[in-house]
């Protein structure tokens, strides 16, 4: 179930292309479970994930001076927020292949903002929001905290290359145990528009992916990365 919020921004064009770069084991797990894995926010490599910029933190400290539980809530809240990250780009990203795949055997899911919205299933027990990440100077700029999602929709400017849009959920109200993350139900045929195979992968790898997708009865178009097309000279 996709929930819209006036406090969370997205590209207005539902045809905006988004990507998720991942290895074959994670992709296969997605197909077998027909679920999308969402990582616990404090398990990301960026230690600032879900924290505040310096101007915001100074304001929160003043509030917490008379209410210590106020600050404790924000510290523990990171354990109850889960995120699925996607990369906005009209084309494949060489940098994303380098960062998120290994051993020349990764793949990329191509989708759109509209497909993300439509793929989220209504039987999920938790609400999902979709929003753009804002990249700011954490030493100077302010992060609002009147919405509990806001700390998870801001990152430092050093991460601007990610051009990230997020599916984000808060499971605080549910009695759900979150270790590394959790899986949510999705319509994979709606979610996945096309699959691209790593530009440096061997032909057998592409055939393997095609065979796996076919045997699991998914009708998904599979392409070799455009980055590996023949040169013209």
C-alpha positions, 0 to 999 in steps of 0.5 A: 500500500503506497501512502502519499504525504504532503510532506514527502516529495517525488518527481511529478512524472510517474515515468521517471526511471529508477534502478536497483543494483544488486547481486544474483542471490538477492535477486533470486531471493526476491523472485522466490519470496515475491517480496522486496527486502527493506534494510533497517535504517541503522544498518546502512554503511552511512553512520549518519543515516536517520540522524540530524544536522547540527542546527537541528540537533542543537534545537532538539537538545534544548527540547530534550533538556526538560524531556530526556525521553524526547532524545531517546525516542529519536535514537531508538527510532532508527531501529524501527525504520526500514528502507528500500533504496532506488537510484533515479537516472534515465540511463544506467550508471557506471558508478552504481555498477561499480559500487553495488555489484561484485565479480562482474555478476550483478544485475540491475532492475529498471523500474519507474516511480509509477511502477513502485507505487503500483507494486506495493501490495495492500495486504502489507501490515505496514504503510509504505511511503515513497520520497526523494532524498534531499542532500544538504550541508549537515553543518549549516542546514536544518532538517525539520523534525515535525515528521518522524520520516524527515531524518530518513529523507536527508543525507549529506551532500557527499552522497548526491551521486546516489540520486536516491528515492526511497520506499520507507516504512516505520514499524514502531506501531507493529509488534515486528522484530527487525534484525537486518531488515524485513520483507514486504509483499510486492507485485514483481511483474509490476515492479520490474520493467526490465532486467539489465545484466552486468556489462562485464558478465559472461554469456553463460551468466546472462543465460543463467538469469534468463533460465531462472526467470523463465523457470519461475514463470516471470515474464520479464525482459532481460538485456545485456547492459548497454555499457557493453555495446560494440564500439563503432570505429 
